[in-house]
Amino acid sequence: MTFPFFKQVNDTFGHAYGDIVLNCLARRLEVKSSALQKEFGNRIKFACARPSGEEFTILAYGTISSELELDISEGFRVVISDNPLPNDAEWDGTEIDKPDNLDLPHASDRHITVSIGVSAYRGGTTSHDVDRIIA
């Protein structure tokens, strides 16, 4: 089962499990951002934030073509939607704070979808300004 809306995760498995899903989702976004940062070096900078609830924002600053924007977005989509959330390694890892009485749903019930919007601003901000914002 794939959950198109995060609310369905909470409604089906409870808020304790929903919190675990959000934490794993955030960690995956951070790991993907770090990998992209290493790949692009100083050409493109990445920062992740969680402004509220189930919303996440990823800022990518640099010279990015429309095609690269789509490739980057697809990379983030894949790390969330194409694998159970949490996967077995994430569940067994020590970084998840889970109640003792919480069972892991079957892998087929641990898929969620994400909606990704891309917005581009081309011009005006200096690299120094972005360094200050990201830091």
LOLUMBA-72422 format. One record per atom (N, C-alpha, C): x, y, z; residue number from 0. Coordinates in nm, 3 decimals. Example, Ala and Ser with C-alpha at 12.3 -4.5 7.8 and 13.67 -1.06 7.14 Angstrom:
REM residues 2
+---------+---------+---------+-----+
:       u :       v :       w : pos :
+---------+---------+---------+-----+
:   1.319 :  -0.569 :   0.780 :   0 :
:   1.230 :  -0.450 :   0.780 :   0 :
:   1.320 :  -0.330 :   0.780 :   0 :
:   1.285 :  -0.225 :   0.708 :   1 :
:   1.367 :  -0.106 :   0.714 :   1 :
:   1.290 :   0.003 :   0.787 :   1 :
+---------+---------+---------+-----+
//
This chain:
REM residues 135
+---------+---------+---------+-----+
:       u :       v :       w : pos :
+---------+---------+---------+-----+
:   0.085 :  -0.116 :   0.000 :   0 :
:   0.000 :   0.000 :   0.000 :   0 :
:   0.090 :   0.123 :   0.000 :   0 :
:   0.058 :   0.217 :  -0.084 :   1 :
:   0.130 :   0.344 :  -0.086 :   1 :
:   0.037 :   0.452 :  -0.032 :   1 :
:   0.088 :   0.531 :   0.058 :   2 :
:   0.009 :   0.638 :   0.118 :   2 :
:   0.036 :   0.768 :   0.045 :   2 :
:  -0.062 :   0.820 :  -0.029 :   3 :
:  -0.039 :   0.945 :  -0.099 :   3 :
:  -0.038 :   1.066 :  -0.005 :   3 :
:  -0.096 :   1.053 :   0.112 :   4 :
:  -0.100 :   1.163 :   0.206 :   4 :
:  -0.046 :   1.116 :   0.340 :   4 :
:   0.040 :   1.196 :   0.400 :   5 :
:   0.099 :   1.156 :   0.527 :   5 :
:  -0.005 :   1.133 :   0.635 :   5 :
:  -0.113 :   1.207 :   0.633 :   6 :
:  -0.219 :   1.192 :   0.733 :   6 :
:  -0.265 :   1.047 :   0.740 :   6 :
:  -0.266 :   0.978 :   0.627 :   7 :
:  -0.308 :   0.837 :   0.626 :   7 :
:  -0.213 :   0.749 :   0.705 :   7 :
:  -0.085 :   0.784 :   0.709 :   8 :
:   0.011 :   0.708 :   0.790 :   8 :
:  -0.030 :   0.719 :   0.937 :   8 :
:  -0.052 :   0.842 :   0.983 :   9 :
:  -0.093 :   0.862 :   1.123 :   9 :
:  -0.227 :   0.795 :   1.153 :   9 :
:  -0.323 :   0.808 :   1.061 :  10 :
:  -0.456 :   0.749 :   1.083 :  10 :
:  -0.451 :   0.597 :   1.086 :  10 :
:  -0.364 :   0.538 :   1.007 :  11 :
:  -0.357 :   0.392 :   0.997 :  11 :
:  -0.270 :   0.330 :   1.107 :  11 :
:  -0.154 :   0.390 :   1.133 :  12 :
:  -0.057 :   0.328 :   1.224 :  12 :
:  -0.032 :   0.407 :   1.352 :  12 :
:  -0.087 :   0.526 :   1.363 :  13 :
:  -0.070 :   0.606 :   1.484 :  13 :
:   0.040 :   0.709 :   1.472 :  13 :
:   0.034 :   0.806 :   1.563 :  14 :
:   0.127 :   0.918 :   1.559 :  14 :
:   0.269 :   0.878 :   1.598 :  14 :
:   0.285 :   0.781 :   1.684 :  15 :
:   0.421 :   0.738 :   1.721 :  15 :
:   0.494 :   0.684 :   1.598 :  15 :
:   0.425 :   0.604 :   1.520 :  16 :
:   0.486 :   0.553 :   1.397 :  16 :
:   0.504 :   0.668 :   1.297 :  16 :
:   0.406 :   0.759 :   1.287 :  17 :
:   0.418 :   0.873 :   1.198 :  17 :
:   0.539 :   0.958 :   1.229 :  17 :
:   0.570 :   0.976 :   1.357 :  18 :
:   0.689 :   1.051 :   1.396 :  18 :
:   0.816 :   0.982 :   1.348 :  18 :
:   0.818 :   0.850 :   1.356 :  19 :
:   0.934 :   0.775 :   1.307 :  19 :
:   0.949 :   0.794 :   1.157 :  19 :
:   0.838 :   0.789 :   1.085 :  20 :
:   0.842 :   0.808 :   0.940 :  20 :
:   0.897 :   0.947 :   0.907 :  20 :
:   0.849 :   1.050 :   0.978 :  21 :
:   0.899 :   1.186 :   0.954 :  21 :
:   1.048 :   1.197 :   0.983 :  21 :
:   1.093 :   1.136 :   1.090 :  22 :
:   1.236 :   1.141 :   1.124 :  22 :
:   1.320 :   1.071 :   1.018 :  22 :
:   1.274 :   0.956 :   0.971 :  23 :
:   1.347 :   0.884 :   0.867 :  23 :
:   1.347 :   0.963 :   0.736 :  23 :
:   1.234 :   1.022 :   0.705 :  24 :
:   1.224 :   1.103 :   0.583 :  24 :
:   1.323 :   1.220 :   0.591 :  24 :
:   1.327 :   1.288 :   0.704 :  25 :
:   1.420 :   1.400 :   0.720 :  25 :
:   1.564 :   1.353 :   0.707 :  25 :
:   1.595 :   1.241 :   0.767 :  26 :
:   1.732 :   1.188 :   0.760 :  26 :
:   1.769 :   1.154 :   0.616 :  26 :
:   1.679 :   1.095 :   0.542 :  27 :
:   1.707 :   1.063 :   0.401 :  27 :
:   1.732 :   1.189 :   0.320 :  27 :
:   1.654 :   1.293 :   0.346 :  28 :
:   1.675 :   1.419 :   0.274 :  28 :
:   1.812 :   1.478 :   0.307 :  28 :
:   1.851 :   1.471 :   0.434 :  29 :
:   1.982 :   1.520 :   0.475 :  29 :
:   2.095 :   1.441 :   0.409 :  29 :
:   2.081 :   1.309 :   0.407 :  30 :
:   2.183 :   1.224 :   0.346 :  30 :
:   2.193 :   1.252 :   0.196 :  30 :
:   2.079 :   1.264 :   0.129 :  31 :
:   2.080 :   1.293 :  -0.015 :  31 :
:   2.141 :   1.431 :  -0.041 :  31 :
:   2.106 :   1.531 :   0.041 :  32 :
:   2.164 :   1.664 :   0.026 :  32 :
:   2.315 :   1.661 :   0.042 :  32 :
:   2.363 :   1.587 :   0.141 :  33 :
:   2.507 :   1.575 :   0.163 :  33 :
:   2.576 :   1.509 :   0.046 :  33 :
:   2.514 :   1.405 :  -0.008 :  34 :
:   2.573 :   1.336 :  -0.124 :  34 :
:   2.579 :   1.429 :  -0.245 :  34 :
:   2.472 :   1.506 :  -0.265 :  35 :
:   2.473 :   1.601 :  -0.377 :  35 :
:   2.575 :   1.711 :  -0.354 :  35 :
:   2.590 :   1.755 :  -0.230 :  36 :
:   2.689 :   1.858 :  -0.199 :  36 :
:   2.829 :   1.809 :  -0.234 :  36 :
:   2.859 :   1.685 :  -0.200 :  37 :
:   2.989 :   1.628 :  -0.234 :  37 :
:   3.005 :   1.616 :  -0.385 :  37 :
:   2.899 :   1.576 :  -0.453 :  38 :
:   2.904 :   1.561 :  -0.599 :  38 :
:   2.930 :   1.693 :  -0.670 :  38 :
:   2.865 :   1.799 :  -0.626 :  39 :
:   2.876 :   1.928 :  -0.694 :  39 :
:   2.978 :   2.021 :  -0.632 :  39 :
:   3.030 :   1.988 :  -0.515 :  40 :
:   3.129 :   2.074 :  -0.451 :  40 :
:   3.074 :   2.213 :  -0.427 :  40 :
:   3.153 :   2.314 :  -0.457 :  41 :
:   3.111 :   2.452 :  -0.433 :  41 :
:   3.022 :   2.508 :  -0.544 :  41 :
:   3.002 :   2.433 :  -0.651 :  42 :
:   2.918 :   2.482 :  -0.762 :  42 :
:   2.773 :   2.498 :  -0.720 :  42 :
:   2.724 :   2.406 :  -0.635 :  43 :
:   2.587 :   2.412 :  -0.588 :  43 :
:   2.588 :   2.382 :  -0.438 :  43 :
:   2.516 :   2.462 :  -0.362 :  44 :
:   2.505 :   2.441 :  -0.218 :  44 :
:   2.363 :   2.398 :  -0.185 :  44 :
:   2.351 :   2.311 :  -0.085 :  45 :
:   2.221 :   2.257 :  -0.046 :  45 :
:   2.196 :   2.282 :   0.103 :  45 :
:   2.071 :   2.306 :   0.136 :  46 :
:   2.028 :   2.318 :   0.275 :  46 :
:   1.887 :   2.261 :   0.287 :  46 :
:   1.863 :   2.187 :   0.395 :  47 :
:   1.731 :   2.128 :   0.420 :  47 :
:   1.668 :   2.194 :   0.541 :  47 :
:   1.536 :   2.205 :   0.537 :  48 :
:   1.462 :   2.260 :   0.651 :  48 :
:   1.326 :   2.194 :   0.658 :  48 :
:   1.269 :   2.196 :   0.777 :  49 :
:   1.133 :   2.148 :   0.797 :  49 :
:   1.053 :   2.264 :   0.853 :  49 :
:   0.988 :   2.342 :   0.766 :  50 :
:   0.917 :   2.460 :   0.813 :  50 :
:   0.796 :   2.428 :   0.901 :  50 :
:   0.731 :   2.314 :   0.875 :  51 :
:   0.617 :   2.276 :   0.958 :  51 :
:   0.572 :   2.135 :   0.924 :  51 :
:   0.506 :   2.073 :   1.019 :  52 :
:   0.439 :   1.945 :   1.000 :  52 :
:   0.512 :   1.848 :   0.910 :  52 :
:   0.449 :   1.820 :   0.799 :  53 :
:   0.504 :   1.724 :   0.703 :  53 :
:   0.565 :   1.793 :   0.581 :  53 :
:   0.597 :   1.920 :   0.595 :  54 :
:   0.655 :   1.997 :   0.485 :  54 :
:   0.806 :   2.009 :   0.505 :  54 :
:   0.878 :   1.985 :   0.398 :  55 :
:   1.022 :   1.998 :   0.397 :  55 :
:   1.061 :   2.089 :   0.282 :  55 :
:   1.167 :   2.165 :   0.303 :  56 :
:   1.218 :   2.254 :   0.199 :  56 :
:   1.365 :   2.222 :   0.176 :  56 :
:   1.403 :   2.218 :   0.051 :  57 :
:   1.542 :   2.198 :   0.016 :  57 :
:   1.583 :   2.315 :  -0.072 :  57 :
:   1.683 :   2.388 :  -0.027 :  58 :
:   1.735 :   2.501 :  -0.102 :  58 :
:   1.859 :   2.455 :  -0.175 :  58 :
:   1.861 :   2.475 :  -0.305 :  59 :
:   1.979 :   2.447 :  -0.385 :  59 :
:   2.019 :   2.579 :  -0.450 :  59 :
:   2.141 :   2.623 :  -0.421 :  60 :
:   2.188 :   2.750 :  -0.474 :  60 :
:   2.308 :   2.726 :  -0.564 :  60 :
:   2.302 :   2.781 :  -0.682 :  61 :
:   2.412 :   2.771 :  -0.777 :  61 :
:   2.357 :   2.782 :  -0.917 :  61 :
:   2.443 :   2.761 :  -1.012 :  62 :
:   2.400 :   2.763 :  -1.151 :  62 :
:   2.342 :   2.627 :  -1.184 :  62 :
:   2.210 :   2.623 :  -1.196 :  63 :
:   2.139 :   2.497 :  -1.215 :  63 :
:   2.047 :   2.509 :  -1.336 :  63 :
:   2.065 :   2.421 :  -1.431 :  64 :
:   1.979 :   2.421 :  -1.550 :  64 :
:   1.843 :   2.360 :  -1.513 :  64 :
:   1.746 :   2.382 :  -1.597 :  65 :
:   1.613 :   2.323 :  -1.576 :  65 :
:   1.621 :   2.171 :  -1.571 :  65 :
:   1.704 :   2.113 :  -1.657 :  66 :
:   1.720 :   1.967 :  -1.659 :  66 :
:   1.781 :   1.917 :  -1.529 :  66 :
:   1.881 :   1.991 :  -1.479 :  67 :
:   1.944 :   1.950 :  -1.353 :  67 :
:   1.847 :   1.966 :  -1.237 :  67 :
:   1.765 :   2.070 :  -1.238 :  68 :
:   1.661 :   2.087 :  -1.135 :  68 :
:   1.573 :   1.963 :  -1.129 :  68 :
:   1.531 :   1.916 :  -1.246 :  69 :
:   1.445 :   1.797 :  -1.250 :  69 :
:   1.519 :   1.673 :  -1.203 :  69 :
:   1.646 :   1.659 :  -1.242 :  70 :
:   1.725 :   1.543 :  -1.199 :  70 :
:   1.742 :   1.542 :  -1.046 :  70 :
:   1.771 :   1.660 :  -0.990 :  71 :
:   1.787 :   1.669 :  -0.845 :  71 :
:   1.656 :   1.636 :  -0.775 :  71 :
:   1.547 :   1.692 :  -0.824 :  72 :
:   1.415 :   1.665 :  -0.766 :  72 :
:   1.381 :   1.517 :  -0.772 :  72 :
:   1.409 :   1.456 :  -0.885 :  73 :
:   1.381 :   1.313 :  -0.900 :  73 :
:   1.466 :   1.231 :  -0.804 :  73 :
:   1.588 :   1.272 :  -0.782 :  74 :
:   1.674 :   1.202 :  -0.686 :  74 :
:   1.616 :   1.204 :  -0.546 :  74 :
:   1.561 :   1.318 :  -0.506 :  75 :
:   1.497 :   1.326 :  -0.374 :  75 :
:   1.370 :   1.241 :  -0.372 :  75 :
:   1.293 :   1.243 :  -0.478 :  76 :
:   1.171 :   1.163 :  -0.483 :  76 :
:   1.203 :   1.015 :  -0.468 :  76 :
:   1.306 :   0.970 :  -0.537 :  77 :
:   1.342 :   0.828 :  -0.536 :  77 :
:   1.382 :   0.781 :  -0.396 :  77 :
:   1.460 :   0.861 :  -0.323 :  78 :
:   1.504 :   0.816 :  -0.190 :  78 :
:   1.388 :   0.807 :  -0.092 :  78 :
:   1.277 :   0.874 :  -0.122 :  79 :
:   1.160 :   0.865 :  -0.035 :  79 :
:   1.061 :   0.760 :  -0.087 :  79 :
:   1.020 :   0.772 :  -0.210 :  80 :
:   0.909 :   0.692 :  -0.261 :  80 :
:   0.945 :   0.551 :  -0.303 :  80 :
:   1.069 :   0.525 :  -0.338 :  81 :
:   1.103 :   0.394 :  -0.394 :  81 :
:   1.149 :   0.292 :  -0.291 :  81 :
:   1.152 :   0.329 :  -0.166 :  82 :
:   1.196 :   0.237 :  -0.061 :  82 :
:   1.099 :   0.244 :   0.057 :  82 :
:   1.081 :   0.131 :   0.128 :  83 :
:   0.996 :   0.137 :   0.248 :  83 :
:   1.049 :   0.242 :   0.344 :  83 :
:   0.958 :   0.304 :   0.416 :  84 :
:   0.997 :   0.409 :   0.509 :  84 :
:   0.935 :   0.380 :   0.646 :  84 :
:   1.009 :   0.342 :   0.743 :  85 :
:   1.153 :   0.320 :   0.741 :  85 :
:   1.185 :   0.185 :   0.678 :  85 :
:   1.307 :   0.174 :   0.626 :  86 :
:   1.350 :   0.043 :   0.578 :  86 :
:   1.400 :  -0.036 :   0.700 :  86 :
:   1.433 :  -0.162 :   0.679 :  87 :
:   1.470 :  -0.247 :   0.792 :  87 :
:   1.594 :  -0.195 :   0.865 :  87 :
:   1.692 :  -0.144 :   0.789 :  88 :
:   1.814 :  -0.091 :   0.852 :  88 :
:   1.783 :   0.032 :   0.936 :  88 :
:   1.695 :   0.120 :   0.886 :  89 :
:   1.657 :   0.238 :   0.963 :  89 :
:   1.582 :   0.197 :   1.090 :  89 :
:   1.497 :   0.099 :   1.079 :  90 :
:   1.420 :   0.052 :   1.195 :  90 :
:   1.511 :  -0.010 :   1.300 :  90 :
:   1.608 :  -0.089 :   1.255 :  91 :
:   1.698 :  -0.157 :   1.347 :  91 :
:   1.809 :  -0.066 :   1.399 :  91 :
:   1.830 :   0.048 :   1.334 :  92 :
:   1.937 :   0.141 :   1.374 :  92 :
:   1.908 :   0.207 :   1.507 :  92 :
:   2.009 :   0.267 :   1.561 :  93 :
:   1.996 :   0.328 :   1.693 :  93 :
:   1.944 :   0.471 :   1.688 :  93 :
:   1.936 :   0.532 :   1.569 :  94 :
:   1.895 :   0.672 :   1.562 :  94 :
:   1.744 :   0.693 :   1.575 :  94 :
:   1.666 :   0.585 :   1.572 :  95 :
:   1.521 :   0.598 :   1.583 :  95 :
:   1.479 :   0.572 :   1.727 :  95 :
:   1.407 :   0.667 :   1.784 :  96 :
:   1.352 :   0.650 :   1.919 :  96 :
:   1.211 :   0.594 :   1.904 :  96 :
:   1.197 :   0.464 :   1.931 :  97 :
:   1.066 :   0.401 :   1.911 :  97 :
:   1.019 :   0.336 :   2.041 :  97 :
:   0.889 :   0.344 :   2.066 :  98 :
:   0.834 :   0.277 :   2.185 :  98 :
:   0.853 :   0.125 :   2.175 :  98 :
:   0.870 :   0.061 :   2.288 :  99 :
:   0.891 :  -0.084 :   2.291 :  99 :
:   0.774 :  -0.162 :   2.232 :  99 :
:   0.653 :  -0.110 :   2.245 : 100 :
:   0.535 :  -0.184 :   2.202 : 100 :
:   0.494 :  -0.152 :   2.058 : 100 :
:   0.578 :  -0.082 :   1.984 : 101 :
:   0.545 :  -0.044 :   1.846 : 101 :
:   0.602 :  -0.145 :   1.749 : 101 :
:   0.515 :  -0.206 :   1.669 : 102 :
:   0.558 :  -0.303 :   1.570 : 102 :
:   0.577 :  -0.235 :   1.435 : 102 :
:   0.672 :  -0.283 :   1.360 : 103 :
:   0.698 :  -0.231 :   1.226 : 103 :
:   0.596 :  -0.290 :   1.129 : 103 :
:   0.521 :  -0.204 :   1.059 : 104 :
:   0.428 :  -0.257 :   0.958 : 104 :
:   0.503 :  -0.333 :   0.848 : 104 :
:   0.431 :  -0.415 :   0.776 : 105 :
:   0.489 :  -0.489 :   0.665 : 105 :
:   0.548 :  -0.391 :   0.564 : 105 :
:   0.653 :  -0.432 :   0.495 : 106 :
:   0.722 :  -0.344 :   0.399 : 106 :
:   0.628 :  -0.287 :   0.294 : 106 :
:   0.528 :  -0.363 :   0.254 : 107 :
:   0.435 :  -0.315 :   0.152 : 107 :
:   0.347 :  -0.201 :   0.204 : 107 :
:   0.340 :  -0.187 :   0.336 : 108 :
:   0.261 :  -0.079 :   0.397 : 108 :
:   0.347 :   0.041 :   0.437 : 108 :
:   0.475 :   0.039 :   0.401 : 109 :
:   0.566 :   0.145 :   0.444 : 109 :
:   0.614 :   0.233 :   0.329 : 109 :
:   0.532 :   0.250 :   0.229 : 110 :
:   0.568 :   0.338 :   0.117 : 110 :
:   0.481 :   0.463 :   0.124 : 110 :
:   0.545 :   0.578 :   0.106 : 111 :
:   0.471 :   0.702 :   0.096 : 111 :
:   0.513 :   0.773 :  -0.033 : 111 :
:   0.429 :   0.861 :  -0.077 : 112 :
:   0.462 :   0.941 :  -0.194 : 112 :
:   0.500 :   1.081 :  -0.146 : 112 :
:   0.566 :   1.154 :  -0.233 : 113 :
:   0.599 :   1.293 :  -0.204 : 113 :
:   0.560 :   1.378 :  -0.323 : 113 :
:   0.525 :   1.499 :  -0.293 : 114 :
:   0.500 :   1.598 :  -0.397 : 114 :
:   0.617 :   1.695 :  -0.393 : 114 :
:   0.677 :   1.718 :  -0.508 : 115 :
:   0.793 :   1.805 :  -0.515 : 115 :
:   0.762 :   1.919 :  -0.610 : 115 :
:   0.777 :   2.038 :  -0.560 : 116 :
:   0.763 :   2.157 :  -0.644 : 116 :
:   0.899 :   2.220 :  -0.661 : 116 :
:   0.926 :   2.269 :  -0.778 : 117 :
:   1.054 :   2.334 :  -0.805 : 117 :
:   1.027 :   2.480 :  -0.837 : 117 :
:   1.099 :   2.565 :  -0.771 : 118 :
:   1.089 :   2.708 :  -0.797 : 118 :
:   1.230 :   2.758 :  -0.823 : 118 :
:   1.247 :   2.842 :  -0.922 : 119 :
:   1.380 :   2.892 :  -0.956 : 119 :
:   1.380 :   3.044 :  -0.953 : 119 :
:   1.487 :   3.098 :  -0.899 : 120 :
:   1.510 :   3.241 :  -0.902 : 120 :
:   1.642 :   3.261 :  -0.973 : 120 :
:   1.643 :   3.337 :  -1.075 : 121 :
:   1.763 :   3.354 :  -1.156 : 121 :
:   1.810 :   3.500 :  -1.150 : 121 :
:   1.897 :   3.527 :  -1.054 : 122 :
:   1.959 :   3.659 :  -1.050 : 122 :
:   1.938 :   3.734 :  -0.922 : 122 :
:   2.024 :   3.833 :  -0.901 : 123 :
:   2.008 :   3.927 :  -0.792 : 123 :
:   2.080 :   3.895 :  -0.663 : 123 :
:   2.084 :   3.771 :  -0.620 : 124 :
:   2.144 :   3.737 :  -0.492 : 124 :
:   2.289 :   3.697 :  -0.514 : 124 :
:   2.376 :   3.746 :  -0.428 : 125 :
:   2.517 :   3.713 :  -0.440 : 125 :
:   2.548 :   3.585 :  -0.364 : 125 :
:   2.659 :   3.526 :  -0.397 : 126 :
:   2.702 :   3.405 :  -0.328 : 126 :
:   2.719 :   3.433 :  -0.179 : 126 :
:   2.769 :   3.551 :  -0.144 : 127 :
:   2.787 :   3.587 :  -0.004 : 127 :
:   2.654 :   3.588 :   0.070 : 127 :
:   2.549 :   3.639 :   0.007 : 128 :
:   2.417 :   3.642 :   0.069 : 128 :
:   2.368 :   3.501 :   0.099 : 128 :
:   2.384 :   3.410 :   0.004 : 129 :
:   2.338 :   3.272 :   0.022 : 129 :
:   2.421 :   3.202 :   0.127 : 129 :
:   2.552 :   3.225 :   0.129 : 130 :
:   2.636 :   3.166 :   0.233 : 130 :
:   2.586 :   3.204 :   0.371 : 130 :
:   2.545 :   3.327 :   0.389 : 131 :
:   2.494 :   3.375 :   0.517 : 131 :
:   2.361 :   3.308 :   0.550 : 131 :
:   2.273 :   3.288 :   0.450 : 132 :
:   2.143 :   3.227 :   0.472 : 132 :
:   2.158 :   3.079 :   0.508 : 132 :
:   2.243 :   3.008 :   0.435 : 133 :
:   2.259 :   2.864 :   0.455 : 133 :
:   2.333 :   2.834 :   0.587 : 133 :
:   2.426 :   2.918 :   0.626 : 134 :
:   2.508 :   2.891 :   0.745 : 134 :
:   2.430 :   2.891 :   0.872 : 134 :
+---------+---------+---------+-----+
//
